[in-house]
Amino acid sequence: MGDNFLQFTFTILALYVVVCLVMPVMLIMAVLVSAGCYFQIVAVDRSCRETKRMANADMAPCLTDVSETIDGRLVLRHCSGERNGTTTDLAPQFFASRFDGALSNFLTSNFVASSLVNWSQLVAYVVSFLFSVACASCVVVQADELTESASALALSYAFQLPYFLMFYGFIINNLKVALTALERLLELLMVPQEPAWSTEFDGRHPAWPASGSIELKGVSMRYGTGLPLAVSAVDASVRAGERIGLCGRTGAGKSSLISLLFR
């Protein structure tokens, strides 16, 4: 798309230059047409990007509904069918109606966004067509001053301009609409990040201990007043760098003993 943008840009400039060199009076019309195309592209772009954001937001429920339906297809299949002579299709009907509503919202937003792009093409074509009509009028008025070859060159180039300006507006709007999806990705860069698990400065502070040990003497713990002790009179010693294991049946107090270390 970037290559097409540059190609159309220099092609339109070349058409303007050739026509204005043949008929300098067309320079005024070229400025007016360019300004008109610019303002309509800016106006359509502002609305089109908002509608594209709406379409992207409306697409999420559709994808979520499809994903939930696929993941729960066995449950939906079980919920549908006949039970005691009656047909039960409430679950499939619920997902189908929810998907229809989400899809309708997405298609509406997407249709509006596409219509704005088509409107931009139409306006660019009409505005540039005025340039072609003005060029033809100047050729008729200055028929005695222009040569046949110069008149033919100006007309052929002027009537090519509507085609290129129409697609030029289409390329610009589609490019900016595509950048709208990129905005959602760039927003993730602004989300506050958790601090790194380790940094290059870890362990370099002079007051940071180089080693340590754990000493438990008669430690007891209960989870609430009036409840029995989960850990009762534990004596233990763990030296620096030592690895130990806790063994015991369920409810013996292994997790409770570990939770004591963080108090």
C-alpha positions as CSV (number, residue, x, y, z in Angstrom):
1,M,0.0,0.0,0.0
2,G,2.9,2.3,0.7
3,D,4.3,1.8,-2.9
4,N,0.8,2.6,-4.4
5,F,0.6,5.7,-2.3
6,L,4.0,7.0,-3.6
7,Q,3.2,6.0,-7.2
8,F,-0.1,7.7,-7.2
9,T,1.3,10.8,-5.5
10,F,4.0,11.4,-8.1
11,T,1.6,10.5,-11.0
12,I,-0.9,13.1,-9.9
13,L,1.8,15.7,-9.5
14,A,3.1,14.9,-13.0
15,L,-0.4,15.3,-14.4
16,Y,-0.8,18.7,-12.7
17,V,2.6,19.9,-13.9
18,V,2.0,18.9,-17.5
19,V,-1.5,20.5,-17.7
20,C,-0.3,23.7,-15.9
21,L,2.7,24.0,-18.2
22,V,0.5,23.8,-21.2
23,M,-2.1,26.1,-19.8
24,P,-0.8,28.2,-16.8
25,V,-4.3,29.4,-16.0
26,M,-5.2,25.9,-14.8
27,L,-2.8,26.4,-11.9
28,I,-5.6,28.2,-9.9
29,M,-8.0,25.3,-10.6
30,A,-5.3,22.8,-9.6
31,V,-4.9,24.5,-6.2
32,L,-8.7,24.6,-5.6
33,V,-9.1,20.9,-6.6
34,S,-6.2,19.8,-4.4
35,A,-7.6,21.8,-1.4
36,G,-11.1,20.3,-2.0
37,C,-9.7,16.8,-2.1
38,Y,-7.6,17.4,1.0
39,F,-10.5,18.6,3.1
40,Q,-12.8,15.8,2.1
41,I,-10.1,13.2,2.8
42,V,-9.5,14.7,6.3
43,A,-13.3,15.0,7.0
44,V,-14.0,11.4,5.9
45,D,-10.9,10.1,7.8
46,R,-12.1,11.5,11.1
47,S,-15.4,9.8,10.8
48,C,-14.1,6.6,9.2
49,R,-11.6,5.9,11.9
50,E,-14.2,6.3,14.6
51,T,-16.6,3.9,12.8
52,K,-13.7,1.5,12.3
53,R,-13.0,1.5,16.0
54,M,-16.7,0.8,16.5
55,A,-16.5,-2.1,14.0
56,N,-13.4,-3.5,15.8
57,A,-15.2,-3.3,19.1
58,D,-18.3,-5.0,17.7
59,M,-16.2,-7.8,16.2
60,A,-15.1,-9.0,19.7
61,P,-18.5,-10.3,20.8
62,C,-18.8,-12.2,17.5
63,L,-15.5,-13.9,18.1
64,T,-16.2,-14.6,21.7
65,D,-19.6,-16.2,20.9
66,V,-18.0,-18.4,18.3
67,S,-15.2,-19.5,20.7
68,E,-17.7,-20.2,23.5
69,T,-19.9,-22.2,21.1
70,I,-17.0,-24.3,19.9
71,D,-15.7,-25.0,23.4
72,G,-19.1,-25.9,24.7
73,R,-20.4,-27.8,21.7
74,L,-20.7,-31.0,23.7
75,V,-22.8,-29.3,26.4
76,L,-25.0,-27.6,23.7
77,R,-25.5,-31.0,22.0
78,H,-26.5,-32.5,25.3
79,C,-28.9,-29.7,26.1
80,S,-30.7,-30.0,22.8
81,G,-33.0,-32.8,21.7
82,E,-36.1,-34.4,23.2
83,R,-36.7,-34.9,26.9
84,N,-39.8,-36.6,28.0
85,G,-41.5,-36.0,24.7
86,T,-40.6,-32.3,24.5
87,T,-38.0,-30.6,22.4
88,T,-35.4,-28.5,24.4
89,D,-33.3,-26.2,22.3
90,L,-33.0,-23.3,24.7
91,A,-29.2,-23.3,24.9
92,P,-28.6,-23.4,21.1
93,Q,-31.3,-20.8,20.6
94,F,-29.7,-18.5,23.2
95,F,-26.2,-18.7,21.5
96,A,-27.7,-18.3,18.0
97,S,-29.8,-15.2,19.0
98,R,-26.8,-13.7,20.8
99,F,-24.5,-14.3,17.8
100,D,-27.1,-12.8,15.4
101,G,-27.3,-9.7,17.5
102,A,-23.5,-9.3,17.7
103,L,-23.1,-10.0,14.0
104,S,-25.8,-7.4,13.2
105,N,-24.0,-4.7,15.2
106,F,-20.7,-5.6,13.5
107,L,-22.1,-5.5,10.0
108,T,-23.8,-2.2,10.7
109,S,-20.6,-0.5,11.9
110,N,-18.5,-2.1,9.1
111,F,-21.1,-1.0,6.4
112,V,-20.9,2.6,7.7
113,A,-17.1,2.5,7.5
114,S,-17.1,1.1,4.0
115,S,-19.8,3.6,2.9
116,L,-17.6,6.5,4.1
117,V,-14.7,5.2,2.0
118,N,-16.9,5.0,-1.1
119,W,-18.3,8.5,-0.4
120,S,-14.7,9.7,-0.3
121,Q,-14.0,8.2,-3.7
122,L,-17.1,9.7,-5.2
123,V,-16.4,13.2,-3.9
124,A,-12.8,13.0,-5.1
125,Y,-14.0,11.9,-8.5
126,V,-16.5,14.7,-8.8
127,V,-14.1,17.4,-7.6
128,S,-11.4,16.2,-10.0
129,F,-13.9,16.0,-12.8
130,L,-14.5,19.7,-12.4
131,F,-10.8,20.2,-13.1
132,S,-11.2,18.2,-16.4
133,V,-14.2,20.3,-17.4
134,A,-12.3,23.5,-16.6
135,C,-9.4,22.2,-18.7
136,A,-11.7,21.4,-21.6
137,S,-13.4,24.8,-21.4
138,C,-10.0,26.6,-21.4
139,V,-9.0,24.6,-24.5
140,V,-12.2,25.8,-26.3
141,V,-11.7,29.4,-25.2
142,Q,-7.9,29.4,-26.1
143,A,-8.3,27.4,-29.3
144,D,-6.6,30.1,-31.3
145,E,-3.6,30.3,-28.9
146,L,-3.0,26.6,-28.4
147,T,-1.6,24.2,-30.9
148,E,-3.5,21.0,-31.6
149,S,-0.8,18.8,-30.0
150,A,-0.8,21.0,-26.8
151,S,-4.6,20.9,-26.6
152,A,-4.7,17.1,-27.0
153,L,-1.9,16.6,-24.4
154,A,-3.7,18.8,-21.8
155,L,-7.0,17.1,-22.4
156,S,-5.7,13.6,-22.2
157,Y,-3.8,14.3,-19.0
158,A,-6.7,16.3,-17.4
159,F,-9.2,13.5,-18.0
160,Q,-6.9,11.0,-16.4
161,L,-6.8,13.0,-13.2
162,P,-10.3,11.9,-11.8
163,Y,-9.3,8.2,-12.0
164,F,-6.0,8.8,-10.1
165,L,-7.5,11.1,-7.5
166,M,-10.4,8.8,-6.8
167,F,-8.1,5.9,-6.0
168,Y,-5.7,8.2,-4.3
169,G,-8.4,9.0,-1.7
170,F,-9.3,5.4,-1.5
171,I,-5.7,4.4,-0.7
172,I,-5.2,7.1,1.9
173,N,-8.5,6.3,3.7
174,N,-7.7,2.5,3.7
175,L,-4.2,3.2,5.0
176,K,-5.5,5.3,7.9
177,V,-8.2,2.8,8.7
178,A,-5.6,0.0,8.8
179,L,-3.6,2.1,11.2
180,T,-6.6,2.2,13.5
181,A,-6.0,-1.5,14.2
182,L,-2.4,-0.7,14.9
183,E,-3.5,1.9,17.5
184,R,-5.0,-1.0,19.6
185,L,-1.6,-2.7,19.6
186,L,0.2,0.5,20.5
187,E,-2.1,1.0,23.5
188,L,-0.6,-2.1,25.0
189,L,2.8,-0.3,25.2
190,M,1.2,2.2,27.5
191,V,-0.1,-0.4,30.0
192,P,1.9,-0.3,33.3
193,Q,4.3,-3.2,33.4
194,E,5.2,-5.3,36.4
195,P,8.7,-4.8,37.6
196,A,11.3,-7.3,36.4
197,W,11.8,-10.4,38.6
198,S,15.5,-9.7,38.7
199,T,17.7,-6.7,37.8
200,E,21.4,-6.2,37.3
201,F,21.5,-4.4,40.7
202,D,20.2,-7.3,42.7
203,G,22.6,-8.4,45.5
204,R,24.9,-5.4,45.0
205,H,23.7,-3.4,47.9
206,P,26.3,-3.4,50.7
207,A,23.6,-3.9,53.4
208,W,22.0,-6.9,51.6
209,P,22.7,-10.1,53.5
210,A,24.9,-12.6,51.7
211,S,23.5,-15.6,53.7
212,G,20.9,-16.5,56.3
213,S,19.2,-19.2,58.3
214,I,15.8,-20.1,59.7
215,E,15.4,-20.9,63.4
216,L,12.0,-22.1,64.8
217,K,11.7,-22.5,68.6
218,G,8.4,-23.7,70.0
219,V,6.4,-22.2,67.2
220,S,2.6,-22.7,67.3
221,M,-0.2,-21.3,65.1
222,R,-3.9,-21.5,64.9
223,Y,-6.2,-20.0,62.2
224,G,-8.6,-18.4,64.6
225,T,-9.5,-18.0,68.3
226,G,-11.0,-21.2,69.7
227,L,-9.7,-23.3,66.8
228,P,-7.2,-26.2,67.4
229,L,-3.6,-25.6,66.7
230,A,-2.5,-26.2,63.1
231,V,1.1,-26.1,64.1
232,S,2.1,-27.0,67.7
233,A,5.5,-26.4,69.4
234,V,7.7,-26.9,66.4
235,D,11.5,-26.7,66.8
236,A,13.5,-26.6,63.6
237,S,16.7,-25.1,62.2
238,V,17.5,-24.6,58.5
239,R,21.0,-23.5,57.7
240,A,22.0,-21.2,54.7
241,G,21.9,-23.1,51.4
242,E,20.4,-26.2,52.9
243,R,17.5,-28.0,51.2
244,I,14.8,-29.8,53.2
245,G,11.5,-31.5,52.6
246,L,8.3,-31.6,54.5
247,C,6.4,-34.9,54.6
248,G,3.1,-35.7,56.3
249,R,-0.5,-36.6,55.7
250,T,-3.2,-34.2,54.6
251,G,-3.8,-31.7,57.4
252,A,-0.6,-32.3,59.2
253,G,0.4,-28.6,58.9
254,K,2.9,-28.5,56.0
255,S,1.3,-25.5,54.3
256,S,0.6,-23.8,57.6
257,L,4.3,-24.1,58.5
258,I,5.3,-22.6,55.2
259,S,2.8,-19.7,55.7
260,L,4.5,-18.9,59.0
261,L,7.7,-18.0,57.2
262,F,5.9,-15.0,55.6
263,R,4.5,-13.5,58.8
